[in-house]
């Protein structure tokens, strides 16, 4: 804690300088770090004071044999234990960008309607998880499926440590179930790819040659009726050297969509370079490196039995309904603990 408090004091001193706002982007980054540290320190101080308060209250309640009060204290202690477990989970996040917002993308695999429906199920799972945590989400691009579900979607997730939590979800997710779209009621296997990158566009400097970008504009898609745009406001940016494609269509104007798409493109270019460096380090260490669709991380089996199992950590549960409703903290925690072990 002293080191964090010392860093807070340092940032507060920096923000009080007259020339602090001469560089708005740098100032914004300082204020973001300051707010994050202050929130973390506040949480630990609250936990400490609340624990002391409940301890003193419990002594009085036991002395007076106040049964109802003791039960109320027990309930508050249970809530504090949940808070402590979450704060311990946050301590496992030591990555450079773990405290940032996240950009999460889901892509349906081969298999048409089956995989597109599975991609939409994953989207619902992550949106519910984010809502439970108090995070805000915004869908910045979505391509509807041919008959049901979605072909792809990109969601911005804003909240403390959003990327630190969601980085555990990168990879291929596999679903096994009796298909609701098959009249013969046969079992189907579907795949979807989840990509997660930190939202770092406003905090890093990436120079992009305008000649390397091809921009296409089109009408924003919708569910029909009055929601379908008559003007070409949606923007698709293609980074020619890497082949990265970013689409944004949720903003009302073409200019706003282009700015948002450019921010996502910068984050993806940064993440691409970072992953290249990580893969190169892994090769030098003699570690196996897998990428893209070959990197299956988790299976969700709904038939003939029910189980969700993470293939990296071995964490599993038979409560598939809870997981698909957004209760994925156990999966995330197991991954973060494993990564700490590897780093050690």
C-alpha positions in Angstrom: 0.0 0.0 0.0 2.7 2.6 0.8 4.1 2.4 -2.8 0.6 3.0 -4.2 0.0 5.9 -1.9 3.4 7.3 -2.8 2.4 7.0 -6.5 -0.9 8.8 -5.8 1.0 11.6 -4.2 3.4 11.8 -7.1 0.5 12.0 -9.6 -1.4 14.5 -7.6 1.7 16.7 -7.5 2.1 16.3 -11.3 -1.5 17.3 -12.0 -1.1 20.5 -9.9 1.6 21.8 -12.2 0.7 24.8 -14.4 1.8 23.1 -17.6 0.0 19.9 -16.9 -2.7 20.3 -19.5 -0.3 21.4 -22.3 -0.4 17.8 -23.5 -4.1 16.7 -23.2 -3.4 13.1 -24.0 -0.7 12.7 -21.4 -2.8 14.6 -18.9 -5.7 12.2 -19.5 -3.5 9.2 -19.0 -2.2 10.6 -15.7 -5.7 11.3 -14.5 -6.9 7.8 -15.5 -4.0 6.2 -13.5 -4.7 8.5 -10.6 -8.4 7.6 -10.5 -7.6 3.9 -10.7 -5.1 4.0 -7.8 -7.4 6.1 -5.6 -10.3 3.7 -6.2 -8.0 0.7 -5.3 -6.7 2.3 -2.1 -10.2 3.4 -1.1 -11.5 -0.2 -1.5 -8.8 -1.6 0.8 -9.3 1.1 3.4 -13.1 0.5 3.4 -12.5 -3.2 3.8 -10.2 -2.6 6.8 -12.5 -0.2 8.6 -15.6 -2.2 7.9 -13.9 -5.4 9.3 -12.9 -3.6 12.4 -16.4 -2.1 12.9 -18.1 -5.5 12.5 -15.6 -7.1 14.9 -16.4 -4.6 17.6 -20.2 -4.8 16.9 -20.0 -8.6 17.1 -18.4 -8.5 20.6 -21.2 -6.3 21.9 -23.9 -8.5 20.2 -22.4 -11.6 21.8 -22.1 -10.0 25.2 -25.8 -9.0 25.0 -26.8 -12.2 23.3 -28.5 -10.3 20.5 -29.3 -13.2 18.1 -30.9 -11.2 15.4 -28.0 -8.7 15.3 -25.5 -11.6 15.2 -27.3 -12.9 12.1 -27.2 -9.5 10.5 -23.5 -9.2 11.1 -22.9 -12.7 9.6 -24.7 -11.6 6.5 -22.5 -8.5 6.2 -19.4 -10.6 6.8 -20.4 -12.8 3.9 -20.7 -9.8 1.7 -17.2 -8.6 2.8 -15.8 -12.0 2.0 -17.1 -11.7 -1.6 -15.6 -8.2 -1.8 -12.3 -9.5 -0.5 -12.3 -12.4 -3.0 -12.8 -9.9 -5.9 -10.1 -7.6 -4.6 -7.7 -10.6 -4.4 -8.6 -11.4 -8.0 -7.7 -7.9 -9.0 -4.2 -8.3 -7.3 -3.5 -11.1 -9.9 -3.6 -8.5 -12.7 -0.1 -7.3 -13.2 -0.1 -6.8 -16.9 0.8 -3.4 -18.3 -2.8 -2.8 -19.7 -4.9 -4.9 -17.3 -6.6 -1.9 -15.9 -7.8 -0.6 -19.3 -11.1 -0.8 -21.0 -11.4 -3.7 -23.4 -12.5 -4.2 -27.0 -14.1 -7.6 -27.4 -14.9 -9.2 -30.8 -16.8 -12.5 -31.5 -16.7 -14.2 -34.9 -18.9 -17.2 -35.8 -17.0 -20.2 -37.2 -17.8 -22.4 -40.1 -21.2 -24.0 -39.9 -23.7 -21.3 -40.8 -26.7 -20.8 -38.6 -25.4 -23.1 -35.9 -22.2 -21.1 -35.3 -23.9 -17.8 -35.8 -26.4 -18.7 -33.0 -23.5 -19.8 -30.8 -21.7 -16.4 -31.4 -24.9 -14.6 -30.2 -25.1 -16.9 -27.1 -21.5 -15.8 -26.3 -22.4 -12.2 -26.8 -25.3 -12.5 -24.4 -23.0 -14.3 -21.8 -20.4 -11.4 -21.9 -23.0 -8.7 -21.8 -24.6 -10.3 -18.7 -21.2 -10.7 -17.1 -20.4 -7.0 -17.7 -23.8 -5.9 -16.4 -23.2 -7.9 -13.2 -19.9 -6.2 -12.6 -21.3 -2.8 -13.2 -19.3 -2.3 -16.5 -20.8 -0.4 -19.4 -20.9 -1.9 -22.8 -21.5 -0.5 -26.3 -21.8 -2.5 -29.5 -19.8 -0.6 -32.1 -20.3 -3.1 -35.0 -22.5 -6.1 -35.5 -23.3 -8.2 -38.6 -26.5 -10.2 -38.3 -26.6 -13.9 -39.2 -28.3 -15.2 -42.3 -31.2 -16.9 -40.5 -30.4 -16.4 -36.8 -27.6 -15.2 -34.5 -24.7 -13.0 -35.6 -21.7 -13.5 -37.9 -19.6 -11.0 -36.0 -19.8 -8.4 -33.3 -17.4 -5.9 -31.7 -18.2 -4.6 -28.2 -16.5 -1.9 -26.2 -16.4 -2.8 -22.5 -15.7 0.0 -20.1 -14.8 -0.5 -16.4 -12.0 -0.9 -14.0 -9.7 -3.8 -15.1 -12.0 -4.8 -17.9 -9.2 -6.0 -20.1 -7.5 -7.7 -17.2 -10.6 -9.8 -16.7 -11.5 -10.4 -20.3 -8.1 -11.3 -21.6 -8.8 -14.8 -20.3 -11.5 -15.2 -22.9 -9.2 -15.0 -26.0 -9.4 -18.1 -28.2 -11.8 -20.5 -29.8 -15.0 -21.5 -27.8 -16.6 -24.9 -28.7 -20.3 -25.7 -28.2 -21.8 -29.3 -28.3 -25.6 -29.5 -28.2 -28.7 -30.9 -29.9 -29.4 -28.3 -32.6 -32.6 -26.3 -32.3 -32.3 -25.8 -36.1 -32.1 -29.4 -37.0 -35.5 -31.2 -37.5 -33.7 -34.5 -37.0 -32.6 -33.4 -33.6 -29.0 -34.4 -34.2 -26.0 -33.3 -32.1 -23.9 -30.5 -33.6 -20.5 -29.0 -32.7 -20.1 -25.2 -33.3 -17.2 -22.9 -32.9 -16.7 -19.2 -32.3 -13.6 -17.1 -32.0 -13.2 -14.5 -29.3 -10.6 -11.7 -29.6 -9.9 -9.3 -26.7 -7.6 -6.3 -27.0 -6.9 -3.4 -24.5 -8.3 0.0 -25.5 -5.0 1.9 -25.7 -5.7 4.2 -28.7 -5.6 7.4 -26.6 -2.5 6.5 -24.6 0.0 5.2 -27.2 1.4 6.8 -30.3 1.0 4.8 -33.5 1.7 6.5 -36.8 -0.4 5.1 -39.6 0.4 6.0 -43.2 -2.9 7.3 -44.8 -1.9 5.5 -48.0 -2.0 2.2 -46.1 -5.7 2.6 -45.3 -8.6 1.9 -47.6 -11.9 3.3 -46.4 -15.3 2.1 -47.6 -18.6 3.6 -46.6 -22.0 1.9 -46.6 -25.4 2.1 -45.0 -25.6 1.0 -41.4 -27.5 -2.2 -41.0 -30.4 -2.6 -38.7 -33.4 -4.9 -37.9 -35.5 -3.1 -40.5 -38.1 -0.4 -40.3 -37.1 3.1 -39.2 -33.8 1.9 -37.7 -32.2 1.3 -41.1 -30.1 4.3 -42.2 -30.8 5.9 -45.6 -27.3 7.6 -45.7 -24.0 5.8 -46.0 -22.7 6.5 -42.5 -21.1 3.2 -41.6 -17.3 3.0 -42.2 -15.0 0.1 -42.9 -11.2 0.6 -42.6 -8.8 -1.9 -44.2 -5.2 -1.7 -43.1 -3.6 -2.9 -46.3 -0.1 -4.1 -45.0 -1.7 -6.3 -42.3 -5.1 -7.1 -43.7 -6.8 -5.9 -40.5 -10.4 -4.8 -41.1 -12.3 -2.6 -38.7 -16.0 -1.6 -39.1 -18.0 0.9 -37.1 -21.6 1.7 -37.7 -23.2 2.7 -34.4 -22.5 6.4 -34.5 -24.8 8.8 -36.3 -22.3 10.4 -38.6 -19.6 9.1 -41.0 -17.0 11.2 -39.3 -17.7 9.8 -35.9 -17.7 6.3 -37.2 -14.4 6.8 -38.9 -12.8 8.2 -35.7 -14.1 5.3 -33.7 -12.9 2.8 -36.3 -9.5 4.4 -36.4 -9.2 4.1 -32.6 -10.0 0.4 -32.7 -7.5 0.0 -35.6 -4.7 1.6 -33.6 -5.5 -0.7 -30.7 -5.5 -3.8 -32.9 -2.2 -2.8 -34.6 -0.6 -2.4 -31.2 -2.0 -5.7 -30.0 -0.7 -7.4 -33.2 2.8 -6.1 -32.6 2.7 -7.1 -28.9 1.6 -10.6 -29.8 4.4 -11.0 -32.3 6.9 -10.1 -29.6 5.3 -12.6 -27.2 5.3 -15.4 -29.7 9.0 -14.7 -30.6 9.9 -14.9 -26.9 8.0 -18.1 -26.5 9.8 -19.6 -29.5 13.1 -18.6 -28.0 12.1 -20.4 -24.8 11.0 -23.5 -26.7 7.4 -23.1 -25.9 4.6 -24.3 -28.2 2.9 -21.3 -29.9 -0.6 -21.7 -31.3 -2.8 -19.0 -32.8 -6.1 -18.2 -34.4 -8.7 -20.9 -34.9 -6.3 -23.7 -33.7 -6.3 -22.2 -30.2 -9.3 -23.8 -28.7 -9.6 -22.8 -25.0 -13.0 -24.0 -23.7 -15.7 -26.5 -24.4 -19.4 -26.0 -23.5 -21.2 -29.4 -23.7 -25.0 -29.4 -23.4 -25.5 -32.9 -24.7 -25.3 -35.8 -23.8 -24.2 -34.4 -20.5 -23.8 -30.8 -19.2 -20.3 -29.4 -18.6 -18.2 -26.3 -19.2 -14.5 -27.1 -19.1 -11.5 -24.8 -19.7 -8.9 -26.7 -21.6 -6.0 -24.5 -20.3 -6.7 -24.7 -16.6 -8.8 -27.8 -16.2 -11.5 -25.7 -14.4 -14.9 -27.2 -15.0 -18.6 -27.0 -13.8 -21.8 -28.8 -14.6 -23.8 -25.6 -14.1 -23.8 -24.7 -17.8 -26.9 -22.5 -17.4 -25.1 -20.2 -14.9 -22.0 -19.9 -17.1 -24.1 -19.0 -20.2 -25.9 -16.4 -18.1 -22.6 -14.7 -17.4 -21.3 -16.3 -14.3 -17.7 -16.8 -15.6 -15.7 -15.4 -12.7 -14.5 -18.9 -11.7 -13.1 -19.4 -15.2 -11.4 -16.0 -15.2 -9.9 -16.5 -11.7 -8.5 -20.0 -12.6 -6.8 -18.5 -15.7 -5.3 -15.5 -13.8 -3.9 -17.8 -11.1 -2.4 -20.0 -13.7 -0.8 -17.1 -15.5 0.7 -15.9 -12.2 2.2 -19.3 -11.7 3.7 -19.3 -15.2 5.3 -15.9 -14.6 6.7 -17.1 -11.3 
